[in-house]
Amino acid sequence: MIQKYFIAIVPPEPLQQEIQDIKQSIFKTYGTKGALRSPAHITLHMPFSWEEEKEDTLISTLKDFRQFPEFEITLNNFDYFEPRVIFIQVEKNPILFQFQTQLTKYIKEHLHIFNQYEDKRGFHPHITIAFRDLKKPTFYKIWEDYKFQIFSKKFSFLSFSLLKFNGKIWEVYKNFDK
């Protein structure tokens, strides 16, 4: 059976819960729940399809990717992709960009999976707090509420995660530590 997966950096607790609380607050206030379908994350490789029967190959190949340094990720305030996505900004970090490039190249070479980032807007690390079911009028209301809010957090990048779609939500399926 074909399953959907993607690869991301998932912030640790308690930051994970703090971001989930922001998404939950947006849902309660505005009724938009698309961002609640996954844990807070920075997408490294867009969703892709993979045969569940070959999941062991996917996991073992990702486990063999150990070319990543420990570094700090800084989250700083809010931004948007008009008119459908509001997110927490990830400060530019050349090590993060290098890691993402190396990982997607490794996945392409070893698993023959291509990342849509290469074809579209490029890698723009962020943590989405509202999207998908967000209508234009609601987008502008939420942005008015968040554009001047301060959000400043840091966390150490120690692992990346494989997320799997269970038919309703995306769940962290496997973590890959250094």
C-alpha positions in Angstrom: 0.0 0.0 0.0 1.2 3.5 -0.8 1.7 5.8 2.1 2.5 9.5 2.4 5.6 10.7 4.3 7.7 13.8 4.7 10.9 14.8 6.5 11.2 17.6 9.0 12.8 19.1 12.0 10.4 18.8 14.9 11.1 21.3 17.8 11.5 19.6 21.2 9.2 20.0 24.2 8.1 22.4 25.7 8.5 24.5 22.5 6.5 21.9 20.5 3.6 22.4 22.9 3.9 26.1 22.9 3.6 26.3 19.1 0.7 23.8 19.2 -1.1 26.1 21.7 -0.7 29.0 19.2 -2.3 26.8 16.5 -5.0 25.7 18.8 -5.8 29.4 19.8 -6.1 30.3 16.1 -8.5 27.4 15.6 -10.6 28.4 18.6 -10.7 32.1 17.5 -11.0 31.7 13.7 -12.0 28.1 13.0 -9.0 27.3 10.8 -7.6 23.9 11.7 -5.4 22.9 8.8 -2.2 23.5 10.8 -3.4 21.2 13.6 -3.0 18.2 11.3 0.7 18.0 12.0 3.1 18.7 14.9 5.0 22.0 14.7 7.9 21.4 12.2 10.3 22.8 9.7 9.8 20.9 6.5 13.1 19.6 5.0 11.6 17.4 2.3 8.1 17.9 1.0 5.5 15.0 1.2 6.2 12.0 -1.0 4.6 8.7 -1.6 6.4 5.4 -0.7 5.3 1.8 -0.6 4.7 0.8 3.0 6.1 -2.7 2.3 9.4 -1.0 1.6 9.3 1.2 4.7 12.4 -0.6 6.2 14.5 0.5 3.2 13.3 4.1 3.7 14.1 4.1 7.4 17.5 2.3 7.1 18.6 4.7 4.4 17.6 7.7 6.4 19.3 6.2 9.5 22.6 6.0 7.4 22.5 9.8 6.8 24.7 11.0 9.5 26.2 14.1 7.8 24.8 16.7 10.1 26.3 18.9 12.7 24.7 20.1 15.9 23.6 23.7 15.5 21.1 26.2 16.9 17.8 27.1 15.3 16.3 30.5 16.1 12.6 31.3 15.7 11.9 34.9 15.5 8.4 36.5 15.2 5.7 35.8 12.5 5.5 36.2 8.8 3.3 35.0 5.9 2.9 33.8 2.4 0.0 35.9 1.2 -2.9 35.1 1.2 -3.0 31.6 2.7 -0.1 30.8 5.1 0.9 32.4 8.4 4.1 31.1 10.1 6.8 31.5 12.7 10.0 32.7 11.0 13.2 30.7 11.2 16.2 33.0 11.1 18.5 32.4 8.1 21.1 29.9 9.0 23.7 28.7 6.4 24.2 25.5 8.3 20.5 24.7 8.1 20.5 25.4 4.4 23.5 23.2 3.9 22.0 20.4 5.9 18.7 20.6 3.9 20.6 20.6 0.6 22.8 17.6 1.6 19.8 15.6 2.9 17.6 16.1 -0.2 20.6 15.3 -2.4 21.2 12.1 -0.4 17.5 11.1 -0.6 17.4 11.7 -4.4 20.6 9.6 -4.9 19.8 6.8 -2.6 16.0 6.6 -2.7 15.2 8.3 -6.0 12.8 10.7 -4.3 12.7 14.2 -5.6 11.9 17.2 -3.4 9.4 19.7 -4.8 11.5 22.6 -3.3 13.9 22.2 -6.2 11.1 22.9 -8.7 9.2 25.7 -6.9 10.1 28.5 -4.6 13.2 27.0 -3.0 13.8 26.2 0.7 12.2 28.7 3.0 12.3 27.3 6.5 9.4 28.2 8.7 6.8 26.7 11.1 3.3 27.0 9.8 0.6 28.1 12.3 -2.3 28.6 9.9 -2.9 27.4 6.3 -4.8 25.1 3.9 -8.3 25.9 5.1 -7.5 29.6 5.6 -9.7 31.9 3.6 -8.5 35.3 2.5 -10.7 37.4 4.9 -9.6 35.2 7.8 -6.0 35.3 6.7 -6.0 39.2 7.0 -7.7 39.1 10.4 -5.2 36.6 11.8 -2.3 38.5 10.3 -3.5 41.7 12.0 -3.5 39.8 15.3 0.0 38.3 14.8 2.1 40.8 12.8 3.3 42.8 15.8 3.5 39.9 18.3 6.9 38.9 19.6 8.0 35.3 19.4 11.6 34.5 20.1 12.9 31.0 20.8 15.9 28.9 20.2 16.5 25.2 20.2 19.4 22.8 19.4 19.1 20.8 16.2 19.9 17.3 17.3 17.7 15.2 15.0 15.4 15.1 12.1 12.1 13.2 11.8 10.2 11.1 9.3 6.5 11.9 9.5 3.8 9.6 8.2 0.2 10.4 7.3 -2.3 8.1 9.1 -5.3 9.1 7.0 -6.3 12.1 9.2 -3.1 13.6 10.6 0.7 13.6 10.2 2.5 11.9 13.0 6.2 11.6 13.9 7.0 8.1 12.8 10.7 7.9 13.3 13.4 10.2 14.7 17.0 10.1 13.3 19.6 11.3 15.8 23.1 12.3 15.1 
